[in-house]
Amino acid sequence: MKKTVQTAAVSHVSALQRESLLQQRGCVVWLTGLSGSGKSTLAAALEEYLVRHGYLAFMLDGDRVRAGLNRDLGFSRKDRRENIRRVAEVAALFADAGVICITAFISPFRADRSKARRIVGTRRFLEVHANAHLAICEQRDVKKLYRKARAGALPDFTGVSQPYEEPLKPALRVDTGRQSVRSCMGEIVAILRNRGMLLGNRRALKR
């Protein structure tokens, strides 16, 4: 029996055409940090801010993705690796379409984040560490996940029974334990601008 050879369809729309239309360059802002560090809050604020100023942005976060695309995955090391791989593939597609994709995932292991960078492409991958002390993350924990993890009800929980490997050289490290969301967001917008991801004469992006 002959194997069917599948070839990927090639888009007739170039990256330059998308940039000209959207006045932005597709990229991925990869927010990583402990549960409760403020990743999703920051991602949602950044998404709203960019869209309000005329840019096309879309947010992916752990709860939404695990409720749909990755609902078949658990929290074992293998499943976590696959979770991040799938997210990176989806984020890369958004970037291909010219969208600024903002992801908010714990993504605790450096190897997984490095793979995500390779999938997306180094030049359009901005790793942002949402850095907050563990004690602050626990104080913010409205879902009581840390309490459950310390009681043994949640095995393999990052920060308690599983390690979080901080980025060694992120594009940006924001102190989400001390800085306001607005301040952290302003730093991300600045690096997006400095790296040439935000084009055109849009309304002034003020912090």
N, C-alpha and C positions, 0 to 999 in steps of 0.2 A: 504494500500500500504506500503510495507516494505521500510525502509530507507536504502540507500546504505552506508555501513561503509567503509570509506577510511582510509587506513593506510599508513604512510609515509615510503617510501623506505629507507632502511638502506644502507649507503655506505660501501663497502668492503675495502675501503682505509682509513687507520687510520691517525690521525693528525701527528703522529710520522713519518709515511711513507712520508707524504707531506713535513714535515720539513727536512727529510733526503734528499729528492729529490731537494727541492728548496733552502735549506740552509737558511731558514728564518722561522719565526713564523707568521702566519696570524694575523693581527690586524687591528684596525681602528684608524686613526689619525683624530679626529673630530675637525676641525677648525670652530670656532664660533666668530662672531663679527659683528659690524655694516656694512651696505652697504658702500663700499669704504675703509674699513679698511685694505684691501690687502689680504683677505683670498684666493681668486682664484689665484692671482699672486703667492702667497707663495705655494699653493697646487701644481700648475703647475711646479714650480721650484723644489719642493721636489720630485715630481713624476719623472721628467726628471733626476734629480741627482741620485736617487736610481736605476733607470733602467740603467743609464750609468755605474753604479758601479756593475752591475750584479744582482740586486734584482728585483723581480716582484712586481710592484706597479701599481695602477690604481686610477685615480682621478674622483670623482663625484662632480659636482657643480650645483648650483641652476638653472642657465639658461638652461643647457643641460637637466636636469631632468624634469623641468617644460615644456620644449618643447616636451617631449615625454611621459615618464611614468606617470607624474603627470599633464598632460595638462588639465585634467578635474577639477583641483583644483584652487580655487581663493586664496584670502589673508585674509579671515575671520579667527577668532580664531580657529574655528573647522577645516577649511581646512589646516591651518598652522600645526595644531597638526597632521593631517593625512599625510601631506607632509613629516614631519620629521619621522613619524612612518614607512612609506614606504621606505624612504631612509635608515633608520636603518636596516630594514629587508634585503634590498639589500646589504648593507655594511657587514652585518653579513654573508651573503652567500659568499661574496668575502673572508672574513676572514676564513671561513670554508674551502675554497679552498686553503688556504695558502698565499693569496695575502695580501700585505700591501695596504689597501684601504684608500685613503685620501679624506675626504669629506669637502667641503667648502660651508657652509650654515649659514645664519644669525642665525637661530635657537634661537630666542630671549628669549624663556621662559625656566627657569630652569627645570620645570616639564617635558617638552618635551625632554630635553637633558638627564634627569635622566632616562626616559623611554628608550631612545636610548641606554644608557649604559646597562640597564637590558637586552635589546634585544641582543646586541652584546656580553655582558659578561664583567664584571668589569675588569678582568685581561688583556683583550686584547683591551680595550677602552681607548684611550689617548685623553682627552679633552684639546685642545690648544686654549687659548683665544688670538685672534688677536686684540690687544688693541691699538686703535688709538682714539685720541680726536675727538669729533664730528665735530669741525671746520676743522680739517685736512681731514676728510672723505668728507665733503662738497666741499673742495677745489679740491679734486681728482675726483669729480663726473662728468665725461664726458657725462653721459646720462642725466644730469640735473634732476635727480629724486628728490633730496632734494628741488630744486626750485619748481618743480611741486607739491610736497607734501605740501610745505608751502603756495602755492597758492590755495590749496584745491582740486587739480586735482587728487591726489593720497591719498585717505583715508586709514587709517590703515597702515601708513608707519612707520616702526621702526625708532626710534630716533626723530620723529617729533610728530606724533599723537598716536603712540604706544610705549610702553617702551621696553628697552633692559635690560634684567636681567643678569648682569655680573656673570660669574662663581664664586662661593665662594672658591672652592678649586680645580682649574684645575690642570692637570698634569704639565702644563707649561703655562706661560703668557708671550707673546712676545710683545714688544713695536714696533708695525709696523708703528707707526708715526715717530719714531726716528731711529730705527735700519734699517740696510740694509736688503734686502731679503736674502742675503747670510748669514748674521749673524743670523737671525731668523731661517733659514733652518738648520744651524749648531747646534743650540740648540735642534731642534727636532731630528736630526740625533743622537745627543748625548744621548737623553733620550731613543730613540729606541734601541741603543746599550746597554745602562745601564740596560734596562728591558729585555734584552735577545732576542729581536725580530730579530736582525741581526746576523746570524751565519756564520761559515765557514771562510776561509782565502781569503777574497775578496781583491780587490785593495784597498789601504788605503783610508778611507773616510776622506778627509781633508776638513776643513771648507773653 
